[in-house]
Amino acid sequence: MKALHYLQKAISLPPHIVAVKAFRKLRGFWTLKARRWRDAQFSTYAAQSVGKLRQFLQPVDPSLLPREAILSGCASLFRHEFDLLGSGPVRVCRGVQYSLNLSNQKESMRIAALLSPHYAPIDWHIDFKSGYRWREDTWSPKIQYGTHPGADVKVPWELSRMQHLSLLAWGYALERDAKYITEFQNQILDFIAANPPRYGVNWVCTMDVGIRIANWLFAYDLFRAYQAPFDPSFEEVFVRSVLEHGQHIMTHLEWDPYLRSNHYLANIAGLLFAAVYLHHEEWLSFAMRELKAEALIQFHPDGSNFEASTSYHRLSTEMVVYSLALALESGLQPAVERLQKMGDFIRDITKPDGTIVQFGDNDSGRFLKIFPDLDERNHQYLIRSIRNCHGLNSVIRAQLERHTETSVPFAHYTDFGLSIHRRGPWYLAMRCGSIGQKGNGGHAHHDQLSFELAVRGVSMIIDPGTYVYTPWPEERRRFRSTSMHNTLCISGKEQHLDVGLFQLKDRGSARIVLCEPTRFIGEHSGFGATHRREVTLHNESIEGFDHCSVCPHQISFHFAPGWQGRQIAPNVTEWAYGSLKVLISANQGQMRIIDSEISFGYGVKEPALALILDTQGPQTRWMISFR
């Protein structure tokens, strides 16, 4: 099965790319063998430290900080209680003795001896949602995941990104209590002792290595901005680990000659952080060159991200913005094209309630979490960061501001395949375009001609989201499917060919026929016959028209949680949200209201309702209007 997958992929690529990939794979095979022997014989910790780290951050007036959210978050961290990827609050402490590989035991024990006597070590290797645990003495390239039902490797990866550490620094800024410094030091030392370089699950994905080191350095610098005194023994181990992270990134880049995604961008961003703080000129030169190049590759000329996902747009934009801000802080003057357009895209996909339209995958991924977020679905903090990007300190100050940008009545992002229409009480987002990643479709859904709709500031018809990736493949495919989107679907058919959990093959050739402020026409041929959708906005109603010669078919409308529906006639339903009432009617067919689910973040889903319009004829007209 695996051989067939590689064959299909090879056929889809240009011959010279196949040749390059084959050469790199063969070379990598022998390199891997040599590295495995070396790491089994000698300690993978670096031989020595490299001096002191540079300092850039300035203190922020503590009175401006969200005090209650910060102190509440810190209280959970002191208990080693984490709420990640839908887990709910879970205390994550080590319940077993670590079994480290022989070559690293001595140095690991020396580092562990630096921990405070009453510190309860964290289990960095466990999926604390399922209870499945990866061995810490397994060489990282040999770690397997996605093979145990229900076990999600993203959980230990998310925890080990350690994006919570900045909370401890802000807690110290508010209370100036040494307990925050002690906890920060303990968690870092605990991780380093339990995760020797290139061993265990937390060195498998270079993306997570890059994100982790950026968060370590940001939190450490933030502590120093408030004159936090660190133990010299801690600083020696910490600085050495910064070097180890940088070395690992350079030797394990997730580079590909044809397709480089947000993973490679995270590699570059993490390396840039390590290079700037270590004052490593060679790494810095490489990282800056690649950052500029990847920004042009991974962001379209219209500013949208090439992953075909609005949530991954946020993740990749964070990487570019924070890397650029740090480079500016260090005295460099880099110019990254399309930055302002990245902000424009976030502004336009933001609905009246402050949340974004959700097209494509959402794994709740972040690069830096500078402040505790009240709503993960609100990305407007990043617009402020872009507009005020004169350095890392300016980005921090910008995120404390609360103003929002004025919305535009109409925006059309041709490269992404997304149009935004505002008229009267309506906010409409229409999806029709590329599946992203140069046709790989790794984070795209079967969502052609789907839409999101808000009315009078309330999200009404929404995209159901992603839910999970590898732990439950059937759920991954269900949430990605055509029937889970607000479009026309045909039983037993999908818009694209599902090649794998992270690959689609476009067979629909979606195209926009007409896109105007109050009218949209688009079509695709993913079912073997053309589905054409026309949508027209009026002040008091929205009219839709669907044409597809394959009959029968269904038209789906997925509602945001809180909306209640009732049947009035076979082809008329009424929907209510508080005092707001809306009618959905059709010229033919049978309507039915069903139970469905919505996922606003990775690992999280909640009940909601959906409206299914079963039709027999090739043409259907439907209308959404006020009651």
N, C-alpha and C positions, 0 to 999 in steps of 0.2 A: 504493500500500500504506500509506504514511504517512497519507494523507488518510482512508483507511478506519479506521485506528487512532484518529485524532482524532474521527471521527464516532461510533465505538463508545463512546469515552470520554465524549463529550458526551451521548449518549443515556442513559448510566448515572448522570449527575449531575443534581441539581435544577436547574430552569431559571434561577433567580437566580444560582446558582454559575456556570453556563455563561456568563451575561451578564457577570459580573464578570471571569471568565477572558478572555473575548473582548476586553473593554475594556482589560485590563491587557496583553494580547498586542499590541494595536494601538498602545497608548501606548509599549510597550517597543520596538516596531519603530523608531519615529522617534527615541526616546531613544538607541537603539543606534547609529543612523546618525550622530547628532551627536557621540556619545562617540568613535566610531571616527575621525572627522575630527580631533577635538581631539587624541587620543592620537598620531595620525600626525604632527601639526604641532609638538607641544610635548612636552618630557620628561615622563614619567609619574612620575618621582621627585618627592617633595614638595620645596617650595622651601627649607624650613629645618627644623632640629630643634626640639625642644620642652623642653629642659632635662634634668633628671635624673629617674630612675625611683624610685619608692618601694621600700622594703626591708621584708620581713616575716619571712623564714625565720631560724631559729636553728640553730646547729651541733648535729649529732648526735655522740655519742661514737663515734669511729671504730672502737673495739673491738667495737661492736654490728653493724657493717656486714658483709655477705657478701663479704669481702675477695677471695677467689679468683675468684669470678664477676665482680666488678667489674673487677679488673685484667686478667683474661683478655679481657673485652669491650672494654676500652680498648685493649689491644694490637691487636685487630682494627681498631678505629677509626683508629688511627694509620696503619695500612696502607690505610685506606679500603676495608676489606673488609666487606661487608654480607651478611647472610643474611636475606632478606625474602621472605615469601609463597611459600615452597617453593623458593627459588632455590639454596639451599646457599651456602657462603661464596664471594662473588664480589668481586674488586677492581674498583671502579667509578671509573675515572679518565677524564678528558676526552681523547678521541683525535682531536678535530676542533677547529678554531678556531670560536669562536662568531660567528654572523652576526646581531648585534643590529640592531634597527630604528634608522634614522638619528637620530631625535630623542633616543635614550637612550645613544648610543655614548660621548659625551664624559664623562658622569657615571659610566657603567659603568667606563670605563677609569681614571677617578680613583680609584674604590673598589678596583678590582683592583690598583692600584699599592700599596695598603696591605698586600697579602698578603706573607707571609714569602718570601724568595727561593727556598727549596727546597721550598715547598709545592706538591704535585701536585693541581691542581684536580679536583673531582668533576664527573662528567657528570650533572647533575640532570634532564636531559631524556630519558633513555634508559630503555627497558624492557630492563634488562640480562639478562632471562631469554630474550627472543626476539631481541634485537639491534635491534629497531625503535626509531627515534628521532623525536621530534617537534621541529619547528623552533622555535628560541627567538625568532625575529623575527616569528612569527605572532601577531596580536592574539588574546588568549585566547578571546573569545566565538566566534571562527571556528575554533578547534581542533576537529578531528574525531577520534573514537575509536570503537572497535568495528567499524571498517570493514576493518581489515587482519587476516586470519586469524592467530591466535596472538599478536598484540600485545596486551599488557595495560596499560592506562593506570594501573591501580592500583599498578604497580611504581614509576614515578617519583613518583606521589602519596605512596606509603608512605615512600619514602626522604626526600622533601621535607617530610614531617611532622616529621622530625628528632627523633624520640622517643629517639634514642640519646644526645642531648647531656647528659642528666642523669648518664650514666655517667662522662663526663669530669669533671663536678663532684665526683662521689663519689671518683673516682680522685685528684683534687687533695686532697680531704679526707684520704685515706689516706697520700699520699706528699708533699704540699706541693711538688710539682715544677712549675715554670713551664711545662713542655711541655704540660700539660693546658690552661692558660689560652690558650697560643699556638694550639693546635689548635682550641679552641672559637672563638676570634676568627677564625681563618682560614676555618673552615667557614661561619660566619655571613656574613663578608664575601664569600666565594666565591659563596654563594647569592644575596646581594643584587646583586652585580655581574652575575651570569649570568641573573637573573630580574627584570628591571625590572617594576614593578607593571603588571598587565594585559597582559603579554606572555608567551607560552610556556605550556606545559602546566600549570605549577604555580600558575596563577591562575585556572584554569577552574572548579574546584569550591570554593565558599566554605567548605564544611565543612573541607576540608584547610587552607585559609588560617587558619581559627579554631584548629584543632588545632596547627598549626605555631607560631602566636604564643604559645599557652599553654605549649608545651614550651620555646620560646626563653626566655620570661620565668621559668619555673620553674627552668631550669638556670642562668640568669644570676643569679637571686636566691640560689640554692644556693651558687654560687661566692662570692658576696659574704658569705654567712654565715661563710665561712672566710677572710675578709679577702683575697680574691684581687684583686691590682692589675690593672686593665684599662688599655689605652692610651686616652688621651682621644680620639684620632682614630677609634678603633673605636667608642667609646661614642657619639660624635656620629652616626655612620652607623647604629648599632644602634637608638638611641632614635628616630631619624627613621623607620626601617623599622617600628618598633612602631606609630607613628602611621599609616603607610601601610597597614599591615594592618588597623587599626581602621577607617580610612576606606573601605577596600575592602569590608569586611564590611557596613558600614552602607549602602553603595550597591549591594550585590549579595546581599542577604538571600534565602535560599532559602525564602521565605514563600509560602504558598498559602492562599486563603480557605477551602478545604475540607480539604485534607490536608497537614499539616506533619509531617515525620518526624524521625529522628535527625539529618538534615542541618541542619535549622533549629535544633535544640537545640545542635549543635556551633557554629553561627554565634553563638548567644547566649553560650555558654560562652567562646568565644574572645574575643568582644567584651568580656565582663565582665573577663577577665584584662587585656586592653589598657587598659580604662577604669580599673581599680583601680590598676595600676602607673603610669599616666599621670596619675592623679587627674582624669579627665575626667568631670565630674559628669553631663553630659547623657547620655553613653553609658551610664554606670553606672546611672542611673535607669531608662533604657529596658531595659537588660539584666536588672536585678533584677525588673522588672515582668514581662518576658517569661519569665524562668526560672520564676517561681512559676506563671504561667499554663500554660506547656508541661508542667511536671511533673504538673499535674492532667489535661492532655489526653493526654499520652503514657504515663502510668502509670495503670492501672486502679485502682479503689477497693481491690482485693485486693492491690495492690502490684506486680503483674506488668506488663510492658511491652506496649504495644499493637501491636508489630511482629510478634507471633506467633513470636518467635525467642528462645530462651534465651540465645544469645550476644549478640544485640543488646540484651538486657536488661542485660547487663554493661556494654556500651559506653555506653548512655544513662545508667545509674546512675552510672558514673564521672563523666560530665559534670555531673550534678546534685550529686554529693557534693563533687567538687573545687571547683566554682564556689561552692557554699555554704561550704565550708571557707575559701576565700580571702576571701569576703565577711565572714565572722566575724573573720578575722585583721585585716581592715582597719577593724574597729570597728563594722560593721553588725550588726544582729540579725535577719536574715531567718528566717522560719519556712516551711519547705517541707513540705507535708503528704505523707503516705505514705512518708516516708523509711525509717522502721523496717520497714514492710511490704516495701519493696524488698529489704531485708536478709533478711527472713524467706523471701522467694521464693528467694534465692540459697542460703540454708541448706537449704531443702527439696529443691532440684534437685541438690544435691551428693550424689553416691553415696558408698558406704563407702570407696572408694579415693581420694576427694578430687576426682575429676573430676565435671563436670556432665553431666546428660542433655542431649543435643543435638537439640533440635527446632527446625525452621526454619533459616534461613541462618546461616552462620558465615563472616564475611570476615576473622576474626582482628583486627577493629578495636579500637583502644584510644584513649583520650583522653590520659592521661599514663602514662608508664612510669617510676614513681618508682624502682623497684629492678629489677635484672635478674631475669626470671622463670625459675624452674626448670621449671615446668610451666604452659603457657598455658591448660590446661583446668581449672586449679584457681582458682576465683574467691573463695575464702574470705578472702583479704586484704581484699576489699571489704566483707565483713561487719564485720570489725574496724574498718575506716575509718568505716562508718556508726555503729557503736556508740560510737565515740570521737571523733565529729566535733565538736570544739570550736574548730577552726581548722586551717589547713594544717599547722602544726607538729605538732598532735596526730595528724593523719592519717598523717604520716611515722612518728611513733613507734609508732602502732598497727600499721603494716604490718611493723614489725620483730618484733612479737609472734608467737608460734607456736601459741597455743591455738585450739581449734575449739569451735564451739557444739554443745550436745547436740541430737541429731536428734529429730524427733517421729515417732510411729508412723504418723500419717495426716494428710495435708494436701490440701485440695481448692481449686484456684484456678479458680473458675467463669468469671471474665472471660477468662482465657487459654485455658481448656479443657485443664487439666492436673491430674491427681490423683496423689498419692504414697502408696504403700502399703508398709508395712514389717511383716513378720511372720516371726518366727524367722530363718532364714538368708536370707530374700528381701528384695530392694529392687525394687519395681515402680513404673514411671512410665507412666501411661496418658494418651494425647493424644486429645482430642475436643472441638472447639470452633471458635471464630472463626478466619478466615484472616488477621485483623489489618488494620491501617491503614484502618479504617473500610470494610472490604470490598475494598480494593485488592489485598491479598495480595502485596505486593511482596517480602516476605521470608519468606513461608509456603511450605510444601511440600505435596505430596499425601500427607499423613501422618495422616489421620483414622483413629482406632482403632488406630494404631500404638503400640508400647510399647518401653521399654528395661527390661532385667532384669539385676540383679546377684545373685549367689549366694555366700554366705559371704565377702562383701567383694570379690568378683572380678566385674568387668563381664563379662557374658556375651553377651546379645543387645542390640545397640546400633543407633542411627541412623547410617547411612553418611555423613552430613554433606553438604557443599556442593561442594567442590573449586574451581570457578572461576565467573566471571560472563561477561563479554563476549568474552574471547579465543577461547573454544570454546563457542559456543551449544549445540551438540549435547550436550556434556558437562554444561553447566548444566542442560539439560532432563532428561538421564538421571539425574543425582543427585537431582533434584527430584521424579522420577516416583514413582508409586504402587508400582511393582515394587521400588524401592530402599528401601522402608520395610517395617516388620514388621507387615503387615496383609494383608488379602485383596485380590487384584488380578485383573482380568479382561483378557485379551489385547485390545489395541487400545483400551482405555478408560482414562481418568484420572478421579480423583475430582472435579476442578474443570476449568473451561475455561481453557486456557493462552492468555492474551491476548498476553503478551509476556514477555521475560526477567525483568521486574520487575512483573508484574501477573498475577493470577489472578482468575477470576470464580467465586464460590462457587455451586455448583449442588447441593451435598450436604446443606445444612441440618443439619449434625452436631449431635446433642444427646445429653446424658447422661441416661439413664433412671434409673439408680440408681448412687450412689457412696457406699460404706460402707468402713470400714477394711479388710475382707477380701473385698469383692465389688464388682465394677464391671460396669455394663451401659451400652452406648452404641450409637448407630446413626447412619448417614448414608445418603443416597439419591443419591449422586453418579453411580452407574452407571445410573440410571434405575429401579433397583429398590433396596429397602432392604437394606443390609448391617448386621446386628446382631451385636455381639460381647459375650459375657459372659466374665468372668475371675474366678475364685475362688481365693483363697490359702489353703492349708493349711500346717501346719508342715513337712511332708515333700514337698509337691508343689504345683503350680499347674495348675488345670484351665481350659481354654479351650473356648468353644463359638462357632462362627461359622455364621450363617445368611444365605444369599443365594440368591434364586430363579434368578439368571442363572448357568447352568452351561454348560461346565465353568469352574472358576476355580482360582486358586492361592493358597496361604497362604505368605508368606515369613518367614523368620527369618534375620537377618543377624548373624553372630557377630563378636565382637571379635577382633583379631589374636591369635594364640597358641592359640586353641581348635582342636582337631583332632576331626574326626568320622568315623564309619564306619557303614556300613549293617549292621544286624543282621537285619532282615526288611523286606519291602516298605514297611511303614508304621511301622518302628521304627528309630531311629538312636541311637548312643551318642556322647557328646561328652566330651572330656577336656581339662583344663587342669592340667598337673602331676598331682598325685594326686587332684584333684577330678574326679569322673565324674558325668555327668548323662544321663538318658534322655529322648528326646522321642518320643512315640508318638501315633498317631491311630487312630480307630475305623474309618476307611476311607481309600481313596486310595493314592497311590504317592509315596514320598519319594525325593528325589534331592539329592545334595550337589554344589554347583557352586562354581567360583571366582568371587569377587566382589572388591570394593574398598571401602575405608573411607577417609574423609577427616576428619582431626581438626583441620585448619586450612586456611586458604585456600591454594590452589596445591599442596597436598600430598595424596597418596593412597598407600595401601599395600595389598598383597594380603591378603585374608581369605576366609573361607568363608561360604557361605550355604546354608540348607536350604530347599528348595522342596517343598511338599506339593501335588501335583496331585490335585484331587478332581473327582468327577463328579456327586455328589449335592448338594442344597441345604443339607444340614446336616452339619457336621463337628465332632467332639469331639477335642481334643488335650490331651495332658498332658505336663508337664515334671516329672520326679521324679529323686531320687538313685538312682544305680546301686547 
